[in-house]
């Protein structure tokens, strides 16, 4: 496996853990995090190269870390998920791209 992929896995798990801590301390709500992730994905979709230059699989790659964090947030703070569990959930919930992006 590519070392960069492993680094992304670790970074996503670390950010998910920090997000759980922020929610537990009442500094941010799960809903606020969800809105932030939606905005992040919308920003990626708004990038001109996203629709024009990237293949659907590359668009998925750009959005994947955002979606992992969103799934981690949606599953709640009571159970920290492994990266493979989160990735599986992302794959199960991913909607196909519209070719007219």
N, C-alpha and C positions, 0 to 999 in steps of 0.2 A: 504494500500500500504506500502511496505517496506520503511523504512526511508532512506536507502541507495539509493533507486531509486529516491526519492525526492531530495537527495543531488546531484546526478548525473544530474538531470534536471536543478537544479540551477546552477551547475558548467558549464554545456553546454551553458546555456543562458548567463552567465557571460563571458565566453570565446568568444562566438559569438559577444557579445557587444564590447569586447576589440578588436576583429579582425576588426569589422566595423570601430572603431576609428582609428586603425593603417592604414587601407586603406584610410580613409578620410584625414588623415594627410600626406598621401603619403609616409609613412614609409615602406609599403609593398603593393604589388599589389594583386588583387584577384587571378590572375594566380599563383603568388608565393605561396599564401595560398593553392590553389588547389593542387599544386605539393607537398606541405608539407603533406597534408592530404592523398594523394595517397601514398606517401612514408611511412606514419604511418601505413596505412592499409597493405601495402606490407610487412612491418616489422612484423606485427601481423601474416600474412600468412606464413612468413618465420620461425616462431617459430615452432620447431618440434612438440611440444605438440598440436599445433593448429590443424594439420591434423590427428595426431595419437590418441590423448587422448580426444579431445573435440567433442561433438555432433554438428551437424549443428546448432541447436538452441543456443548452447553455443558459437560457432564461431560467430554467428550473434550478440550475446550479447557483445562480445569483440569488434567487429567492429562498433556497433551501435553509440557510442558517436562520433567516427571519422566521420561517415556518417552524423550524425546530424550537425556537424560543417561544413562539406563539403556542405551540402544542404543549410545551412544558408549563407555560402559564395557565393554559386552559385546564390542565389535569389537576391543578391545585398544588398546594404546598405540603400536603401531608405525606406524599410519597415521592422522593426524588427518583426519577426514571433514569435508566441507563441510556447512553446515546443510541444504541441499537434499537431499544424500545421506542424512543422518540422518533427515530428515522422511519421505523415501520409505520408508526401512526401518521407521520407526514405523508408517506406513500399511499396510505389508505384513504386519506382525506383530500389529496391533491386533485384539483379539477383540471381537465384538459384545457390547453390554450386555445383561444379563438384565433384563427389564422389572420384575422383582420386587426390585430393589435397594432 
